[in-house]
Amino acid sequence: MHDATGWERTEPPAPVRIVHLGLGAFARAHLLWYTQRANESATPEQWGVAAFTGRSAAAAEALARQDGRYTLLVRSPEGDAPTTIDALVAVHDGADSDAWREYFRRREVGVVTLTVTEAGYRRTSSGELDRHDPEVARDLDRLRAGEPARTAPGRLVDGLRARRSAGAGPIAVVSCDNLPDNGSVVRRVTLDVASRVDESLAGWIAQHVAFVSTMVDRITPATTEADRAIVRSLTGREDRSPVVTEPFSEWVVQGQFPAGRPRWDLAGARFVDDLEPYERRKLWLLNAGHSLLAYEGLSRGLETVAEAFADPDCRARLEQLWSEAAAVLPLPVEDATAALRTRFANARIEHRLAQIAKDGSAKLPVRILAVAQERAAAGLPVGRAGAGVVAAWIDHLGTIDPATSDPGAADLVARLPGQGSSTRATLALDLLAPRLARKDVYARHVAELLAVRRPTTPTLAGARP
């Protein structure tokens, strides 16, 4: 069903050749934007996307009423530029397992993409599938019984089992999440699930499924009612699901596509043999900077990245954090940090600190602790600026309901009250980086910085930060 108010397609939609899991704003600002531009650049080769929600069905319902089409509002300091995205040709509730399996059975579907966030892969701190996660355990039982799975790794196994049964051939799985070597992450948890359900299926996946790693970058804040009003004014259409994003975008890709892919390279994506330097630069500069600004900014009563970046103390801490990362980055950082200063200062992109601050227990190991580990390996001091981010996160934990803001830190939150700075630092590092080199030195830095932090005011239990 779709509205008759300007959303009708004037041409037939592109055939579904990509299945996507995680119908959030970032996927629609990044993956679908690149796919749209590739389709426009590579006519007649067209790749349509069928997307499934990760949790709530609401996003699918709203987009279905618009035939999958929506407005991407590119927001620069000079103004807003709307573009209609047509590459999304089918939208589904994530619970629609019949449709999920049916797409996997189609030989022409050659790519599966994911944006499920770091926590969605259900891993332990050492990287393997968390078999003690109750949802993982339930998924294993469901899959053995032939029932639909609910976690991202379980859904992949469910779909790939359907593809094997249909004899539909090889396929590529592409992660678009902020994890180092994310293709290997997805491969490991997928094979972990498959091997506990059907060893022969795990063997088929290992032989026929390519797991592609990518580095993605485009700031995409949550859409507000004011944004919807701007879209209405600029386009004359009522859009229930517009997406706001910044002008900057970057996508670096490593891996094989045995069943073909869109010409994302014509849309600006870069295909490389070694993704790691680009991943590190992005994680240790952009993402680490976001985490610092989120926890330091929230403690000062600030709400957006631009507000925190404008705060002199936050800015000084950020520059020091970048300096610590630059010493162990394999790529030049001058152009990247100059671009980030421009991006962070764009006050028209209201990137909410509370949004960034969620799931810090999953984000900080790859954004902050990885830098400390690399500095230790290089014989450098582990870094006080990074330790300051950990200290700010520990303080932040006292202001949240972890069930909604950081489930991975729930046990830690329960153990922190009444503890001194040294104990709080040690408990946090035991969770974030149990095998960190020079952990005692790093813990001392965190404890010292905790001891001098200004007190924060806890929110009511259950309230969002």
C-alpha positions in Angstrom: 0.0 0.0 0.0 1.3 3.5 -0.8 -0.1 7.0 -0.7 -1.2 8.8 -3.9 0.4 12.0 -2.9 3.5 12.2 -5.1 5.2 8.9 -4.1 4.2 6.9 -7.2 7.0 5.6 -9.3 7.1 6.9 -12.9 9.2 3.9 -13.9 9.2 0.2 -12.8 11.4 -0.4 -9.7 14.8 -2.0 -10.1 14.8 -5.8 -9.6 15.6 -6.9 -6.0 19.2 -8.0 -6.1 20.2 -6.9 -2.5 18.6 -7.9 0.8 19.3 -5.6 3.7 18.9 -6.1 7.4 18.5 -3.0 9.6 16.3 -0.4 8.1 17.6 2.5 10.1 18.5 6.1 9.1 22.2 5.3 8.5 21.5 2.6 5.9 19.2 4.9 4.1 21.8 7.8 4.1 24.7 5.6 3.1 24.1 2.2 1.5 20.9 3.2 -0.3 22.4 6.5 -1.4 25.4 4.8 -2.9 23.2 2.2 -4.6 20.9 4.9 -6.0 23.9 6.7 -7.5 25.3 3.5 -8.9 22.0 2.7 -10.6 22.0 6.2 -12.1 25.6 5.8 -13.3 25.4 2.3 -14.6 22.1 2.1 -16.5 20.8 -0.4 -17.5 22.4 -2.4 -14.7 20.0 -1.8 -11.8 20.1 -3.1 -8.3 17.0 -2.8 -6.1 17.1 -3.3 -2.3 14.6 -5.2 -0.2 15.1 -4.2 3.4 14.0 -5.7 6.7 13.7 -4.0 10.0 16.0 -5.1 12.8 13.5 -4.6 15.6 10.3 -2.5 15.3 8.0 -2.9 12.3 7.2 0.8 12.3 9.9 1.8 9.8 8.7 -0.7 7.3 5.1 0.3 7.7 5.8 4.0 7.2 8.0 3.4 4.1 5.6 0.9 2.6 3.0 3.7 2.4 5.5 5.6 0.2 6.3 2.6 -2.0 9.8 2.5 -0.3 10.7 6.0 -1.5 11.9 8.7 0.8 13.7 12.0 0.9 17.4 12.3 1.8 18.0 15.8 3.1 21.7 16.7 2.8 22.4 19.4 5.3 25.3 21.7 4.9 26.0 25.0 6.7 24.7 26.8 3.6 21.3 25.0 3.4 19.4 21.8 2.8 19.3 19.8 -0.5 16.6 17.2 -0.9 17.0 14.0 -3.0 14.4 11.3 -3.6 15.8 7.8 -3.1 14.3 5.1 -5.3 16.7 2.2 -4.7 14.6 0.8 -1.8 12.0 -1.2 -3.7 10.6 -3.4 -1.0 10.3 -3.1 2.8 9.4 -5.7 5.3 8.9 -6.2 9.0 11.9 -8.1 10.3 9.6 -10.8 11.6 8.5 -11.7 8.1 10.7 -14.8 7.9 8.8 -16.2 4.8 9.8 -13.1 2.7 13.3 -13.2 4.1 13.9 -16.8 3.1 12.2 -16.2 -0.3 14.7 -13.5 -1.3 17.6 -15.8 -0.4 16.2 -18.5 -2.7 16.5 -16.1 -5.7 19.6 -16.6 -7.7 19.5 -12.9 -8.9 19.9 -11.8 -5.3 23.7 -11.5 -5.0 24.3 -9.3 -2.0 23.1 -9.3 1.7 24.0 -6.1 3.6 23.7 -5.4 7.3 23.5 -2.4 9.6 22.7 -3.9 13.0 25.3 -2.0 15.2 28.2 -3.5 17.2 26.0 -5.1 19.8 23.8 -6.8 17.2 26.4 -9.5 16.4 25.9 -11.1 19.9 29.6 -11.6 20.5 31.7 -12.1 23.7 34.6 -9.8 24.4 36.9 -12.3 22.7 34.9 -12.2 19.5 33.1 -15.5 19.3 29.3 -16.0 19.4 27.9 -15.5 22.9 26.2 -18.8 23.5 25.1 -17.6 26.9 23.1 -14.8 25.5 19.5 -16.0 26.0 18.4 -14.8 22.6 21.2 -16.7 20.9 20.3 -19.9 22.9 16.7 -19.5 21.8 17.7 -18.9 18.2 19.7 -22.2 18.2 16.6 -24.0 19.4 14.4 -22.3 16.8 16.8 -23.0 13.9 17.1 -26.7 14.9 13.3 -26.8 14.9 13.0 -25.1 11.5 11.5 -22.0 13.1 12.4 -18.3 12.3 15.4 -16.8 14.0 15.5 -13.3 15.6 19.1 -12.4 16.1 21.2 -11.1 13.2 23.5 -14.1 13.1 20.5 -16.4 13.4 18.6 -14.7 10.6 21.7 -15.0 8.3 21.9 -18.7 8.9 18.1 -19.1 8.3 18.4 -17.3 5.0 21.6 -19.0 3.9 20.0 -22.4 4.7 17.1 -21.5 2.4 19.6 -20.5 -0.3 21.5 -23.7 -0.1 18.2 -25.7 -0.3 17.2 -23.8 -3.4 20.5 -24.3 -5.1 20.7 -20.5 -5.7 24.5 -20.3 -5.7 27.1 -18.1 -4.0 26.4 -14.8 -2.4 28.2 -12.0 -0.6 27.4 -10.8 2.9 28.5 -7.2 3.6 28.6 -5.5 7.0 28.2 -1.8 7.1 28.8 -1.5 10.9 31.5 0.3 12.9 33.6 -2.8 13.7 37.2 -3.5 12.7 37.3 -6.3 10.0 33.5 -6.5 10.2 33.3 -9.1 7.5 35.3 -11.5 9.6 33.1 -10.7 12.6 30.0 -11.6 10.6 31.7 -14.7 9.2 32.7 -16.0 12.6 29.3 -15.5 14.3 27.4 -16.9 11.3 29.6 -20.0 11.2 29.3 -20.4 15.0 25.5 -20.5 14.7 25.5 -22.7 11.6 27.9 -25.3 13.1 25.7 -25.7 16.1 22.6 -26.2 13.9 24.0 -28.2 11.0 27.7 -28.9 10.4 27.0 -29.5 6.7 25.4 -26.1 6.4 28.4 -24.5 8.0 30.6 -26.2 5.4 28.4 -24.9 2.6 28.6 -21.4 4.0 32.4 -21.5 4.3 32.6 -22.5 0.6 29.9 -20.5 -1.0 29.5 -17.2 1.0 31.9 -14.3 0.7 32.0 -12.1 3.8 33.0 -8.5 2.8 34.5 -6.0 5.1 33.7 -2.3 4.8 34.5 1.1 6.4 31.5 3.4 6.4 31.4 7.1 7.3 28.5 9.5 7.2 27.0 11.4 10.1 23.3 10.8 10.2 21.4 12.3 13.2 18.0 11.3 14.2 15.2 12.9 12.2 13.0 15.4 14.0 9.6 16.9 13.4 11.2 20.1 12.3 13.1 18.1 9.7 9.9 16.7 8.4 8.5 20.2 8.1 11.5 21.3 6.1 11.1 18.4 3.7 7.4 19.2 3.3 8.3 22.8 2.5 11.1 21.9 0.0 9.3 19.1 -1.8 5.6 19.7 -1.4 5.2 16.1 -0.2 4.4 14.6 3.2 7.3 12.3 4.0 6.9 10.0 7.0 10.5 8.7 6.8 12.9 11.4 5.6 16.6 11.1 6.5 19.0 13.9 7.3 22.7 13.6 6.7 25.9 15.6 6.2 27.5 16.3 2.8 30.5 14.2 3.6 30.5 10.4 2.8 33.1 7.7 2.6 32.9 4.0 1.8 35.9 1.7 1.6 35.4 -2.0 0.7 37.5 -5.1 0.8 36.3 -8.5 -0.4 34.9 -10.5 -3.3 31.4 -10.5 -4.7 30.8 -13.9 -6.4 27.3 -13.1 -7.6 28.1 -9.5 -8.7 27.5 -6.1 -7.1 26.3 -2.6 -7.9 28.8 -0.2 -9.5 29.3 1.4 -6.1 32.8 2.5 -7.4 31.0 4.8 -9.9 29.3 6.4 -6.9 32.5 7.1 -5.1 33.2 3.9 -3.1 36.8 2.8 -2.9 37.7 -0.9 -3.3 41.0 -1.9 -1.7 43.1 -4.9 -0.9 43.8 -3.8 2.7 41.0 -2.1 4.6 42.6 -2.0 8.0 44.4 1.4 7.7 41.2 3.1 6.7 39.2 1.4 9.5 41.7 2.5 12.1 41.7 6.0 10.9 38.0 6.3 11.0 37.5 4.5 14.3 40.3 6.2 16.1 39.5 9.7 14.8 35.8 10.1 14.0 34.3 7.4 16.2 36.6 7.9 19.2 36.1 11.7 18.9 32.3 11.1 19.0 32.6 9.1 22.1 34.8 11.7 23.9 32.4 14.5 22.9 29.4 12.4 24.0 30.5 11.6 27.5 32.3 14.9 28.2 29.5 16.9 26.6 26.7 15.2 28.4 28.4 15.8 31.7 28.4 19.5 30.9 24.7 19.6 30.0 25.4 19.8 26.3 23.2 18.0 23.7 24.9 17.9 20.3 28.3 17.2 18.7 28.6 20.8 17.5 27.9 22.2 21.0 30.5 19.9 22.6 33.0 20.7 19.8 32.6 24.4 20.6 33.4 23.8 24.3 37.1 24.8 24.7 37.8 22.0 27.2 36.1 19.3 25.1 38.0 20.6 22.1 41.4 20.5 23.8 40.7 16.9 25.0 39.7 15.9 21.5 42.8 17.3 19.9 44.9 15.4 22.4 43.0 12.2 21.7 43.6 12.6 18.0 47.3 13.2 18.7 47.6 10.0 20.6 45.9 8.1 17.8 48.0 9.8 15.0 51.2 8.4 16.5 50.1 4.8 15.7 48.0 5.3 12.6 49.4 3.9 9.3 47.8 6.7 7.2 48.3 10.5 7.2 45.8 12.2 9.4 46.0 15.9 8.5 43.3 15.9 5.8 41.1 13.6 7.9 41.3 15.7 11.1 40.8 18.9 9.0 37.6 17.4 7.5 36.4 16.3 11.0 36.8 19.8 12.4 34.6 21.1 9.6 32.1 18.3 10.1 31.9 18.5 13.9 31.4 22.3 13.7 28.4 22.0 11.4 25.8 23.1 13.9 23.0 22.4 11.4 23.7 18.7 11.8 22.1 18.1 15.3 23.9 14.9 16.0 22.6 14.1 19.5 25.2 13.1 22.1 22.7 10.8 23.9 22.4 8.8 20.7 26.2 8.4 20.4 26.6 7.6 24.1 24.6 4.4 23.9 26.3 1.0 24.0 29.7 2.4 25.1 30.7 -1.0 26.4 30.6 -2.3 22.8 32.1 0.8 21.2 35.0 1.8 23.5 37.1 -1.3 23.0 37.5 -0.7 19.3 37.5 3.1 19.5 39.6 3.9 22.5 41.2 0.8 24.0 42.6 -0.4 20.7 44.7 2.8 20.5 46.1 2.2 23.9 46.9 -1.4 22.9 48.7 -0.2 19.8 50.6 2.5 21.6 51.8 -0.1 24.1 53.0 -2.4 21.3 54.9 0.5 19.8 56.6 1.3 23.1 54.7 4.5 23.7 52.8 5.6 26.8 49.3 4.2 26.7 47.7 7.6 26.6 45.9 9.8 29.1 43.4 11.3 26.7 42.0 7.9 25.9 41.9 7.1 29.6 39.9 10.2 30.1 37.2 8.9 27.7 37.0 5.7 29.8 36.7 7.8 33.0 34.0 9.9 31.4 32.1 6.8 30.4 32.3 5.3 33.9 30.8 8.5 35.3 28.1 8.4 32.5 27.1 4.9 33.6 25.8 6.5 36.8 23.2 8.5 34.9 21.6 5.8 32.7 19.3 2.8 32.8 21.7 0.2 31.3 18.8 -1.9 30.1 18.0 0.7 27.4 21.3 2.5 27.0 24.1 0.0 27.5 22.9 -3.6 28.2 26.5 -4.8 27.9 27.4 -2.7 31.0 24.5 -3.8 33.2 26.6 -6.0 35.5 29.2 -3.3 35.8 26.7 -0.6 36.7 25.4 -2.8 39.5 28.9 -3.2 40.9 30.1 0.5 40.7 28.1 2.2 43.5 30.1 2.9 46.7 33.5 1.9 45.1 36.5 4.1 45.0 38.1 5.4 41.8 40.7 2.7 41.6 38.2 -0.1 41.9 35.8 1.5 39.5 38.6 1.9 36.9 39.7 -1.8 37.3 36.2 -3.1 37.1 35.6 -1.1 33.9 38.8 -2.2 32.3 38.1 -5.9 33.2 34.9 -5.5 31.0 36.3 -3.4 28.2 39.8 -4.8 27.7 40.7 -7.7 30.0 44.0 -8.4 28.1 45.1 -4.8 27.7 48.9 -4.4 27.7 50.1 -2.2 30.6 46.6 -2.5 32.1 47.8 -1.4 35.5 49.2 1.8 34.1 46.1 2.5 32.2 43.9 1.8 35.2 45.9 4.2 37.2 45.3 6.9 34.6 41.6 6.2 34.6 41.4 6.3 38.4 43.3 9.6 38.6 41.0 11.2 36.0 37.9 9.8 37.7 39.0 11.3 41.0 39.2 14.8 39.6 36.0 14.7 37.5 33.1 17.0 38.4 30.2 15.2 39.9 27.3 14.3 37.6 23.6 14.2 38.5 22.1 10.8 38.0 18.8 10.6 36.1 15.8 8.7 37.4 16.0 5.0 36.8 14.7 4.2 33.4 15.1 7.7 32.1 17.0 8.3 28.9 20.3 10.3 29.2 
